[in-house]
Every structure is written in C-alpha cells, then in structure tokens.
Amino acid sequence: MPTSKAFFVQRLNDHIQYLGKVTNTLKGQGDFQGTNCHQCKLGTWIDNEGTHAIAHSSPALQQQFAELVAKHELFHDFSNEALAKHQTGDHLNSRRAMTEMHKLSSQLVNLLLSMDRQAHQQAA
C-alpha cells in the first residue's frame, strides 16, 4: 500500500473537493448533480488501486478499508438524496440528508487518516 503522506492527503483532498461541490449546490451556489460511489475520484481509487493494494496489507488495514468502502457508499446515498430533495424544494429532508452526509464525511476523513497511520506503522 502506498505510504506517502501525499497519497493519503490526495484521497482526503478528493473527498473534500467533492463535498464542497455538493455543499455549494445545496447553498444555491452551484448546479452539481452528484455521482454514485464508483464515479468520484475516491470511488475510482477504492474500486481500482485501493482494492489491489489493500490485499497485501495488514488485517487491521483491510478492516478499515472495508469500513471506508461501506461509509463511502452511504455518503453518496445521503449526498445524492440531499441534492434530489433540494432540487424538488423539499428543504427539510434535504437538510436531514445533508446532516447525515456531513457525519459520514467526518467518518471518512477519520478513516483515511487512520489508514495513513496504519500504513506508516506497517511500513516501519
């Protein structure tokens, strides 16, 4: 698994940029339509490089990766729901979905940081 800090910072950056596009649209400052969990940059990494690299990692890192995959999918479910509800004018349910989206985003960030630490410990 790549152990460069820049590698994990890039995964975090990919996620934060996506979150920003969704948030701006929900604030009325954009028209981002969202994607499914396989089409964003983090999802592309998960489906390709990440899956291959994790196969050779510690069981703890493999568990974190599995959790990342599940939470990432839920993040997209809630972000797409927030966008769809916003588009139809259902602002209450859009805000509810947005709250869940932000909770999951925090969890994704924490998982990526934890995976970074695990990868560095494994490499040491």
N, CA, C and O atoms as a GROMACS GRO file, in nm:
protein
  496
    1MET      N    1   0.085  -0.117   0.000
    1MET     CA    2   0.000   0.000   0.000
    1MET      C    3   0.090   0.123   0.000
    1MET      O    4   0.187   0.128   0.075
    2PRO      N    5   0.060   0.222  -0.082
    2PRO     CA    6   0.141   0.343  -0.082
    2PRO      C    7   0.144   0.405   0.057
    2PRO      O    8   0.041   0.414   0.124
    3THR      N    9   0.262   0.448   0.100
    3THR     CA   10   0.275   0.503   0.235
    3THR      C   11   0.309   0.651   0.235
    3THR      O   12   0.330   0.708   0.342
    4SER      N   13   0.316   0.712   0.122
    4SER     CA   14   0.346   0.855   0.115
    4SER      C   15   0.232   0.936   0.177
    4SER      O   16   0.115   0.910   0.150
    5LYS      N   17   0.269   1.033   0.259
    5LYS     CA   18   0.167   1.121   0.317
    5LYS      C   19   0.088   1.188   0.205
    5LYS      O   20  -0.034   1.206   0.217
    6ALA      N   21   0.155   1.225   0.100
    6ALA     CA   22   0.087   1.293  -0.011
    6ALA      C   23  -0.021   1.204  -0.071
    6ALA      O   24  -0.124   1.255  -0.117
    7PHE      N   25   0.000   1.074  -0.071
    7PHE     CA   26  -0.100   0.982  -0.125
    7PHE      C   27  -0.231   0.995  -0.048
    7PHE      O   28  -0.337   1.012  -0.109
    8PHE      N   29  -0.226   0.987   0.084
    8PHE     CA   30  -0.348   0.994   0.164
    8PHE      C   31  -0.405   1.135   0.167
    8PHE      O   32  -0.526   1.153   0.175
    9VAL      N   33  -0.319   1.235   0.163
    9VAL     CA   34  -0.366   1.373   0.156
    9VAL      C   35  -0.445   1.393   0.027
    9VAL      O   36  -0.546   1.464   0.026
   10GLN      N   37  -0.401   1.332  -0.081
   10GLN     CA   38  -0.474   1.344  -0.208
   10GLN      C   39  -0.611   1.278  -0.199
   10GLN      O   40  -0.709   1.333  -0.251
   11ARG      N   41  -0.621   1.163  -0.135
   11ARG     CA   42  -0.752   1.098  -0.117
   11ARG      C   43  -0.845   1.188  -0.035
   11ARG      O   44  -0.963   1.203  -0.067
   12LEU      N   45  -0.790   1.248   0.071
   12LEU     CA   46  -0.868   1.342   0.152
   12LEU      C   47  -0.910   1.462   0.068
   12LEU      O   48  -1.025   1.506   0.074
   13ASN      N   49  -0.818   1.515  -0.008
   13ASN     CA   50  -0.847   1.630  -0.093
   13ASN      C   51  -0.957   1.597  -0.194
   13ASN      O   52  -1.047   1.678  -0.216
   14ASP      N   53  -0.949   1.479  -0.254
   14ASP     CA   54  -1.054   1.437  -0.349
   14ASP      C   55  -1.191   1.441  -0.283
   14ASP      O   56  -1.287   1.492  -0.339
   15HIS      N   57  -1.198   1.386  -0.163
   15HIS     CA   58  -1.325   1.380  -0.091
   15HIS      C   59  -1.374   1.521  -0.055
   15HIS      O   60  -1.491   1.552  -0.074
   16ILE      N   61  -1.286   1.604  -0.002
   16ILE     CA   62  -1.324   1.739   0.040
   16ILE      C   63  -1.370   1.822  -0.080
   16ILE      O   64  -1.464   1.901  -0.067
   17GLN      N   65  -1.306   1.806  -0.193
   17GLN     CA   66  -1.349   1.879  -0.313
   17GLN      C   67  -1.489   1.836  -0.355
   17GLN      O   68  -1.572   1.920  -0.391
   18TYR      N   69  -1.516   1.707  -0.350
   18TYR     CA   70  -1.648   1.656  -0.385
   18TYR      C   71  -1.752   1.712  -0.288
   18TYR      O   72  -1.858   1.760  -0.329
   19LEU      N   73  -1.722   1.704  -0.159
   19LEU     CA   74  -1.812   1.756  -0.056
   19LEU      C   75  -1.840   1.905  -0.080
   19LEU      O   76  -1.954   1.949  -0.064
   20GLY      N   77  -1.739   1.980  -0.117
   20GLY     CA   78  -1.756   2.122  -0.145
   20GLY      C   79  -1.852   2.147  -0.260
   20GLY      O   80  -1.933   2.240  -0.254
   21LYS      N   81  -1.844   2.067  -0.364
   21LYS     CA   82  -1.935   2.083  -0.478
   21LYS      C   83  -2.079   2.058  -0.436
   21LYS      O   84  -2.169   2.132  -0.474
   22VAL      N   85  -2.100   1.953  -0.357
   22VAL     CA   86  -2.235   1.922  -0.308
   22VAL      C   87  -2.285   2.035  -0.219
   22VAL      O   88  -2.397   2.084  -0.237
   23THR      N   89  -2.203   2.076  -0.124
   23THR     CA   90  -2.242   2.180  -0.029
   23THR      C   91  -2.274   2.311  -0.100
   23THR      O   92  -2.374   2.376  -0.068
   24ASN      N   93  -2.193   2.349  -0.197
   24ASN     CA   94  -2.220   2.473  -0.271
   24ASN      C   95  -2.353   2.466  -0.345
   24ASN      O   96  -2.428   2.563  -0.347
   25THR      N   97  -2.383   2.352  -0.404
   25THR     CA   98  -2.511   2.336  -0.474
   25THR      C   99  -2.627   2.347  -0.376
   25THR      O  100  -2.728   2.410  -0.406
   26LEU      N  101  -2.612   2.286  -0.259
   26LEU     CA  102  -2.718   2.292  -0.158
   26LEU      C  103  -2.737   2.434  -0.105
   26LEU      O  104  -2.844   2.468  -0.056
   27LYS      N  105  -2.633   2.516  -0.114
   27LYS     CA  106  -2.642   2.657  -0.073
   27LYS      C  107  -2.693   2.745  -0.187
   27LYS      O  108  -2.707   2.866  -0.170
   28GLY      N  109  -2.721   2.684  -0.302
   28GLY     CA  110  -2.767   2.761  -0.417
   28GLY      C  111  -2.655   2.826  -0.495
   28GLY      O  112  -2.680   2.919  -0.572
   29GLN      N  113  -2.532   2.779  -0.476
   29GLN     CA  114  -2.416   2.839  -0.541
   29GLN      C  115  -2.352   2.746  -0.645
   29GLN      O  116  -2.234   2.759  -0.675
   30GLY      N  117  -2.430   2.655  -0.698
   30GLY     CA  118  -2.378   2.563  -0.798
   30GLY      C  119  -2.489   2.476  -0.851
   30GLY      O  120  -2.604   2.485  -0.807
   31ASP      N  121  -2.454   2.391  -0.946
   31ASP     CA  122  -2.553   2.301  -1.003
   31ASP      C  123  -2.498   2.158  -1.014
   31ASP      O  124  -2.531   2.085  -1.107
   32PHE      N  125  -2.415   2.121  -0.918
   32PHE     CA  126  -2.355   1.988  -0.919
   32PHE      C  127  -2.465   1.883  -0.904
   32PHE      O  128  -2.554   1.897  -0.820
   33GLN      N  129  -2.458   1.779  -0.984
   33GLN     CA  130  -2.561   1.675  -0.985
   33GLN      C  131  -2.526   1.554  -0.899
   33GLN      O  132  -2.613   1.470  -0.873
   34GLY      N  133  -2.402   1.544  -0.856
   34GLY     CA  134  -2.360   1.428  -0.777
   34GLY      C  135  -2.328   1.310  -0.866
   34GLY      O  136  -2.358   1.309  -0.986
   35THR      N  137  -2.268   1.209  -0.806
   35THR     CA  138  -2.234   1.085  -0.876
   35THR      C  139  -2.264   0.969  -0.784
   35THR      O  140  -2.299   0.988  -0.667
   36ASN      N  141  -2.250   0.849  -0.837
   36ASN     CA  142  -2.259   0.734  -0.747
   36ASN      C  143  -2.121   0.711  -0.685
   36ASN      O  144  -2.024   0.780  -0.720
   37CYS      N  145  -2.112   0.616  -0.595
   37CYS     CA  146  -1.989   0.596  -0.519
   37CYS      C  147  -1.874   0.538  -0.601
   37CYS      O  148  -1.762   0.526  -0.551
   38HIS      N  149  -1.899   0.503  -0.725
   38HIS     CA  150  -1.793   0.447  -0.810
   38HIS      C  151  -1.736   0.550  -0.908
   38HIS      O  152  -1.632   0.527  -0.968
   39GLN      N  153  -1.804   0.664  -0.923
   39GLN     CA  154  -1.766   0.761  -1.025
   39GLN      C  155  -1.679   0.876  -0.975
   39GLN      O  156  -1.612   0.941  -1.055
   40CYS      N  157  -1.678   0.901  -0.845
   40CYS     CA  158  -1.594   1.010  -0.793
   40CYS      C  159  -1.449   0.961  -0.786
   40CYS      O  160  -1.421   0.843  -0.805
   41LYS      N  161  -1.357   1.053  -0.759
   41LYS     CA  162  -1.215   1.016  -0.756
   41LYS      C  163  -1.183   0.916  -0.645
   41LYS      O  164  -1.107   0.822  -0.666
   42LEU      N  165  -1.242   0.937  -0.526
   42LEU     CA  166  -1.218   0.841  -0.417
   42LEU      C  167  -1.275   0.705  -0.453
   42LEU      O  168  -1.211   0.603  -0.428
   43GLY      N  169  -1.394   0.702  -0.511
   43GLY     CA  170  -1.455   0.576  -0.551
   43GLY      C  171  -1.376   0.503  -0.658
   43GLY      O  172  -1.364   0.380  -0.655
   44THR      N  173  -1.321   0.578  -0.751
   44THR     CA  174  -1.237   0.518  -0.855
   44THR      C  175  -1.113   0.455  -0.793
   44THR      O  176  -1.072   0.346  -0.831
   45TRP      N  177  -1.053   0.524  -0.695
   45TRP     CA  178  -0.938   0.468  -0.625
   45TRP      C  179  -0.978   0.343  -0.548
   45TRP      O  180  -0.909   0.241  -0.555
   46ILE      N  181  -1.090   0.349  -0.475
   46ILE     CA  182  -1.136   0.233  -0.398
   46ILE      C  183  -1.154   0.112  -0.489
   46ILE      O  184  -1.109   0.003  -0.457
   47ASP      N  185  -1.220   0.132  -0.603
   47ASP     CA  186  -1.251   0.021  -0.694
   47ASP      C  187  -1.129  -0.034  -0.766
   47ASP      O  188  -1.133  -0.148  -0.814
   48ASN      N  189  -1.024   0.043  -0.776
   48ASN     CA  190  -0.908   0.000  -0.854
   48ASN      C  191  -0.783  -0.014  -0.767
   48ASN      O  192  -0.761  -0.120  -0.709
   49GLU      N  193  -0.703   0.091  -0.759
   49GLU     CA  194  -0.576   0.086  -0.684
   49GLU      C  195  -0.594   0.041  -0.540
   49GLU      O  196  -0.519  -0.042  -0.491
   50GLY      N  197  -0.694   0.097  -0.474
   50GLY     CA  198  -0.714   0.067  -0.332
   50GLY      C  199  -0.741  -0.080  -0.307
   50GLY      O  200  -0.682  -0.140  -0.217
   51THR      N  201  -0.828  -0.139  -0.386
   51THR     CA  202  -0.862  -0.280  -0.370
   51THR      C  203  -0.740  -0.369  -0.390
   51THR      O  204  -0.719  -0.464  -0.316
   52HIS      N  205  -0.660  -0.338  -0.491
   52HIS     CA  206  -0.541  -0.419  -0.518
   52HIS      C  207  -0.435  -0.401  -0.409
   52HIS      O  208  -0.373  -0.498  -0.366
   53ALA      N  209  -0.415  -0.278  -0.366
   53ALA     CA  210  -0.312  -0.251  -0.266
   53ALA      C  211  -0.349  -0.309  -0.130
   53ALA      O  212  -0.262  -0.358  -0.058
   54ILE      N  213  -0.475  -0.304  -0.095
   54ILE     CA  214  -0.517  -0.348   0.038
   54ILE      C  215  -0.503  -0.500   0.054
   54ILE      O  216  -0.492  -0.549   0.167
   55ALA      N  217  -0.505  -0.572  -0.054
   55ALA     CA  218  -0.494  -0.718  -0.049
   55ALA      C  219  -0.363  -0.762   0.016
   55ALA      O  220  -0.354  -0.874   0.068
   56HIS      N  221  -0.261  -0.678   0.014
   56HIS     CA  222  -0.129  -0.712   0.068
   56HIS      C  223  -0.102  -0.641   0.200
   56HIS      O  224   0.013  -0.633   0.245
   57SER      N  225  -0.207  -0.589   0.263
   57SER     CA  226  -0.191  -0.512   0.386
   57SER      C  227  -0.231  -0.593   0.508
   57SER      O  228  -0.277  -0.706   0.497
   58SER      N  229  -0.212  -0.534   0.623
   58SER     CA  230  -0.245  -0.600   0.750
   58SER      C  231  -0.396  -0.619   0.762
   58SER      O  232  -0.473  -0.548   0.698
   59PRO      N  233  -0.438  -0.716   0.844
   59PRO     CA  234  -0.582  -0.735   0.867
   59PRO      C  235  -0.650  -0.608   0.921
   59PRO      O  236  -0.764  -0.579   0.885
   60ALA      N  237  -0.580  -0.533   1.005
   60ALA     CA  238  -0.638  -0.409   1.060
   60ALA      C  239  -0.665  -0.308   0.949
   60ALA      O  240  -0.769  -0.243   0.946
   61LEU      N  241  -0.570  -0.295   0.857
   61LEU     CA  242  -0.586  -0.202   0.746
   61LEU      C  243  -0.696  -0.252   0.651
   61LEU      O  244  -0.772  -0.172   0.596
   62GLN      N  245  -0.704  -0.381   0.632
   62GLN     CA  246  -0.810  -0.438   0.548
   62GLN      C  247  -0.948  -0.410   0.608
   62GLN      O  248  -1.043  -0.381   0.536
   63GLN      N  249  -0.958  -0.418   0.741
   63GLN     CA  250  -1.084  -0.389   0.809
   63GLN      C  251  -1.122  -0.242   0.792
   63GLN      O  252  -1.238  -0.209   0.766
   64GLN      N  253  -1.024  -0.154   0.805
   64GLN     CA  254  -1.050  -0.011   0.786
   64GLN      C  255  -1.093   0.018   0.643
   64GLN      O  256  -1.181   0.101   0.619
   65PHE      N  257  -1.032  -0.050   0.550
   65PHE     CA  258  -1.068  -0.030   0.409
   65PHE      C  259  -1.213  -0.074   0.386
   65PHE      O  260  -1.288  -0.004   0.316
   66ALA      N  261  -1.252  -0.187   0.443
   66ALA     CA  262  -1.390  -0.234   0.429
   66ALA      C  263  -1.488  -0.132   0.487
   66ALA      O  264  -1.594  -0.108   0.430
   67GLU      N  265  -1.452  -0.075   0.600
   67GLU     CA  266  -1.535   0.028   0.663
   67GLU      C  267  -1.541   0.153   0.575
   67GLU      O  268  -1.646   0.216   0.561
   68LEU      N  269  -1.428   0.189   0.516
   68LEU     CA  270  -1.422   0.304   0.426
   68LEU      C  271  -1.517   0.283   0.307
   68LEU      O  272  -1.591   0.374   0.270
   69VAL      N  273  -1.514   0.164   0.249
   69VAL     CA  274  -1.599   0.133   0.134
   69VAL      C  275  -1.746   0.150   0.172
   69VAL      O  276  -1.822   0.214   0.099
   70ALA      N  277  -1.786   0.094   0.285
   70ALA     CA  278  -1.926   0.100   0.328
   70ALA      C  279  -1.970   0.244   0.358
   70ALA      O  280  -2.077   0.286   0.315
   71LYS      N  281  -1.888   0.317   0.429
   71LYS     CA  282  -1.924   0.455   0.466
   71LYS      C  283  -1.922   0.546   0.343
   71LYS      O  284  -2.002   0.640   0.334
   72HIS      N  285  -1.834   0.519   0.250
   72HIS     CA  286  -1.828   0.598   0.128
   72HIS      C  287  -1.957   0.580   0.047
   72HIS      O  288  -2.011   0.676  -0.007
   73GLU      N  289  -2.006   0.457   0.040
   73GLU     CA  290  -2.131   0.431  -0.031
   73GLU      C  291  -2.247   0.505   0.036
   73GLU      O  292  -2.330   0.567  -0.031
   74LEU      N  293  -2.253   0.499   0.168
   74LEU     CA  294  -2.358   0.571   0.242
   74LEU      C  295  -2.347   0.722   0.223
   74LEU      O  296  -2.448   0.791   0.210
   75PHE      N  297  -2.223   0.772   0.221
   75PHE     CA  298  -2.202   0.915   0.197
   75PHE      C  299  -2.267   0.956   0.065
   75PHE      O  300  -2.335   1.058   0.058
   76HIS      N  301  -2.246   0.877  -0.039
   76HIS     CA  302  -2.304   0.910  -0.169
   76HIS      C  303  -2.456   0.896  -0.166
   76HIS      O  304  -2.526   0.976  -0.228
   77ASP      N  305  -2.507   0.796  -0.097
   77ASP     CA  306  -2.652   0.782  -0.085
   77ASP      C  307  -2.713   0.909  -0.025
   77ASP      O  308  -2.810   0.964  -0.078
   78PHE      N  309  -2.656   0.956   0.085
   78PHE     CA  310  -2.710   1.074   0.152
   78PHE      C  311  -2.683   1.203   0.075
   78PHE      O  312  -2.768   1.291   0.072
   79SER      N  313  -2.566   1.215   0.012
   79SER     CA  314  -2.540   1.337  -0.065
   79SER      C  315  -2.633   1.345  -0.185
   79SER      O  316  -2.682   1.453  -0.218
   80ASN      N  317  -2.657   1.233  -0.251
   80ASN     CA  318  -2.749   1.233  -0.365
   80ASN      C  319  -2.892   1.259  -0.321
   80ASN      O  320  -2.968   1.326  -0.391
   81GLU      N  321  -2.930   1.206  -0.204
   81GLU     CA  322  -3.063   1.234  -0.150
   81GLU      C  323  -3.077   1.383  -0.118
   81GLU      O  324  -3.180   1.444  -0.149
   82ALA      N  325  -2.976   1.440  -0.056
   82ALA     CA  326  -2.980   1.583  -0.023
   82ALA      C  327  -2.995   1.668  -0.150
   82ALA      O  328  -3.074   1.763  -0.152
   83LEU      N  329  -2.920   1.633  -0.254
   83LEU     CA  330  -2.930   1.707  -0.380
   83LEU      C  331  -3.067   1.691  -0.444
   83LEU      O  332  -3.125   1.788  -0.492
   84ALA      N  333  -3.120   1.569  -0.444
   84ALA     CA  334  -3.250   1.543  -0.505
   84ALA      C  335  -3.361   1.617  -0.430
   84ALA      O  336  -3.449   1.677  -0.493
   85LYS      N  337  -3.359   1.612  -0.298
   85LYS     CA  338  -3.461   1.681  -0.217
   85LYS      C  339  -3.450   1.832  -0.236
   85LYS      O  340  -3.552   1.902  -0.243
   86HIS      N  341  -3.329   1.882  -0.244
   86HIS     CA  342  -3.307   2.025  -0.266
   86HIS      C  343  -3.368   2.068  -0.400
   86HIS      O  344  -3.432   2.172  -0.411
   87GLN      N  345  -3.345   1.985  -0.500
   87GLN     CA  346  -3.392   2.017  -0.635
   87GLN      C  347  -3.545   2.022  -0.641
   87GLN      O  348  -3.601   2.100  -0.719
   88THR      N  349  -3.613   1.940  -0.560
   88THR     CA  350  -3.760   1.940  -0.560
   88THR      C  351  -3.819   2.040  -0.461
   88THR      O  352  -3.941   2.051  -0.449
   89GLY      N  353  -3.733   2.112  -0.389
   89GLY     CA  354  -3.780   2.211  -0.293
   89GLY      C  355  -3.813   2.155  -0.156
   89GLY      O  356  -3.868   2.226  -0.072
   90ASP      N  357  -3.779   2.029  -0.131
   90ASP     CA  358  -3.803   1.967   0.000
   90ASP      C  359  -3.683   1.998   0.089
   90ASP      O  360  -3.597   1.912   0.111
   91HIS      N  361  -3.679   2.120   0.139
   91HIS     CA  362  -3.561   2.167   0.212
   91HIS      C  363  -3.543   2.098   0.347
   91HIS      O  364  -3.429   2.079   0.390
   92LEU      N  365  -3.651   2.061   0.414
   92LEU     CA  366  -3.639   1.992   0.542
   92LEU      C  367  -3.566   1.859   0.526
   92LEU      O  368  -3.471   1.830   0.598
   93ASN      N  369  -3.612   1.778   0.431
   93ASN     CA  370  -3.548   1.648   0.411
   93ASN      C  371  -3.412   1.660   0.345
   93ASN      O  372  -3.326   1.573   0.362
   94SER      N  373  -3.391   1.767   0.269
   94SER     CA  374  -3.259   1.793   0.215
   94SER      C  375  -3.160   1.820   0.328
   94SER      O  376  -3.048   1.769   0.327
   95ARG      N  377  -3.203   1.900   0.426
   95ARG     CA  378  -3.116   1.930   0.541
   95ARG      C  379  -3.089   1.805   0.625
   95ARG      O  380  -2.979   1.785   0.675
   96ARG      N  381  -3.190   1.722   0.640
   96ARG     CA  382  -3.170   1.597   0.715
   96ARG      C  383  -3.066   1.509   0.647
   96ARG      O  384  -2.976   1.456   0.712
   97ALA      N  385  -3.078   1.494   0.516
   97ALA     CA  386  -2.981   1.414   0.442
   97ALA      C  387  -2.843   1.479   0.446
   97ALA      O  388  -2.742   1.410   0.454
   98MET      N  389  -2.840   1.612   0.440
   98MET     CA  390  -2.713   1.684   0.445
   98MET      C  391  -2.643   1.662   0.579
   98MET      O  392  -2.521   1.649   0.584
   99THR      N  393  -2.720   1.658   0.687
   99THR     CA  394  -2.662   1.632   0.819
   99THR      C  395  -2.596   1.495   0.822
   99THR      O  396  -2.483   1.482   0.871
  100GLU      N  397  -2.663   1.394   0.771
  100GLU     CA  398  -2.605   1.260   0.766
  100GLU      C  399  -2.483   1.257   0.675
  100GLU      O  400  -2.384   1.190   0.706
  101MET      N  401  -2.490   1.329   0.564
  101MET     CA  402  -2.377   1.337   0.471
  101MET      C  403  -2.254   1.393   0.542
  101MET      O  404  -2.144   1.341   0.526
  102HIS      N  405  -2.273   1.499   0.621
  102HIS     CA  406  -2.160   1.560   0.692
  102HIS      C  407  -2.105   1.467   0.801
  102HIS      O  408  -1.984   1.462   0.822
  103LYS      N  409  -2.191   1.394   0.869
  103LYS     CA  410  -2.144   1.297   0.969
  103LYS      C  411  -2.058   1.190   0.902
  103LYS      O  412  -1.950   1.156   0.951
  104LEU      N  413  -2.106   1.139   0.790
  104LEU     CA  414  -2.030   1.037   0.717
  104LEU      C  415  -1.900   1.093   0.661
  104LEU      O  416  -1.799   1.023   0.658
  105SER      N  417  -1.902   1.217   0.617
  105SER     CA  418  -1.780   1.279   0.566
  105SER      C  419  -1.674   1.283   0.675
  105SER      O  420  -1.558   1.252   0.649
  106SER      N  421  -1.713   1.321   0.796
  106SER     CA  422  -1.617   1.324   0.908
  106SER      C  423  -1.561   1.185   0.935
  106SER      O  424  -1.442   1.170   0.962
  107GLN      N  425  -1.647   1.086   0.927
  107GLN     CA  426  -1.601   0.948   0.948
  107GLN      C  427  -1.505   0.904   0.838
  107GLN      O  428  -1.407   0.835   0.866
  108LEU      N  429  -1.532   0.944   0.715
  108LEU     CA  430  -1.441   0.910   0.604
  108LEU      C  431  -1.305   0.975   0.624
  108LEU      O  432  -1.202   0.911   0.603
  109VAL      N  433  -1.305   1.101   0.663
  109VAL     CA  434  -1.179   1.171   0.688
  109VAL      C  435  -1.101   1.100   0.798
  109VAL      O  436  -0.981   1.076   0.784
  110ASN      N  437  -1.168   1.067   0.907
  110ASN     CA  438  -1.102   0.997   1.018
  110ASN      C  439  -1.048   0.862   0.976
  110ASN      O  440  -0.939   0.822   1.017
  111LEU      N  441  -1.124   0.790   0.895
  111LEU     CA  442  -1.077   0.660   0.846
  111LEU      C  443  -0.953   0.674   0.758
  111LEU      O  444  -0.857   0.598   0.772
  112LEU      N  445  -0.954   0.771   0.668
  112LEU     CA  446  -0.838   0.791   0.582
  112LEU      C  447  -0.715   0.828   0.663
  112LEU      O  448  -0.605   0.782   0.634
  113LEU      N  449  -0.732   0.912   0.764
  113LEU     CA  450  -0.619   0.948   0.850
  113LEU      C  451  -0.570   0.826   0.928
  113LEU      O  452  -0.449   0.808   0.945
  114SER      N  453  -0.661   0.745   0.976
  114SER     CA  454  -0.624   0.624   1.049
  114SER      C  455  -0.553   0.525   0.958
  114SER      O  456  -0.456   0.461   0.998
  115MET      N  457  -0.602   0.512   0.835
  115MET     CA  458  -0.536   0.423   0.738
  115MET      C  459  -0.395   0.472   0.709
  115MET      O  460  -0.303   0.391   0.692
  116ASP      N  461  -0.378   0.602   0.703
  116ASP     CA  462  -0.246   0.660   0.682
  116ASP      C  463  -0.152   0.617   0.795
  116ASP      O  464  -0.040   0.574   0.771
  117ARG      N  465  -0.200   0.630   0.918
  117ARG     CA  466  -0.117   0.590   1.033
  117ARG      C  467  -0.086   0.440   1.029
  117ARG      O  468   0.027   0.400   1.053
  118GLN      N  469  -0.186   0.358   0.998
  118GLN     CA  470  -0.166   0.213   0.991
  118GLN      C  471  -0.063   0.177   0.883
  118GLN      O  472   0.024   0.093   0.905
  119ALA      N  473  -0.075   0.241   0.768
  119ALA     CA  474   0.018   0.212   0.659
  119ALA      C  475   0.160   0.249   0.698
  119ALA      O  476   0.254   0.177   0.665
  120HIS      N  477   0.177   0.361   0.767
  120HIS     CA  478   0.310   0.401   0.810
  120HIS      C  479   0.366   0.307   0.917
  120HIS      O  480   0.485   0.278   0.918
  121GLN      N  481   0.282   0.260   1.006
  121GLN     CA  482   0.325   0.163   1.108
  121GLN      C  483   0.364   0.031   1.042
  121GLN      O  484   0.462  -0.032   1.082
  122GLN      N  485   0.287  -0.010   0.943
  122GLN     CA  486   0.315  -0.134   0.873
  122GLN      C  487   0.446  -0.126   0.797
  122GLN      O  488   0.521  -0.223   0.788
  123ALA      N  489   0.476  -0.007   0.742
  123ALA     CA  490   0.598   0.011   0.664
  123ALA      C  491   0.722   0.022   0.753
  123ALA      O  492   0.834  -0.003   0.709
  124ALA      N  493   0.701   0.059   0.880
  124ALA     CA  494   0.815   0.080   0.971
  124ALA      C  495   0.877  -0.051   1.016
  124ALA      O  496   0.973  -0.051   1.093
   0.00000   0.00000   0.00000
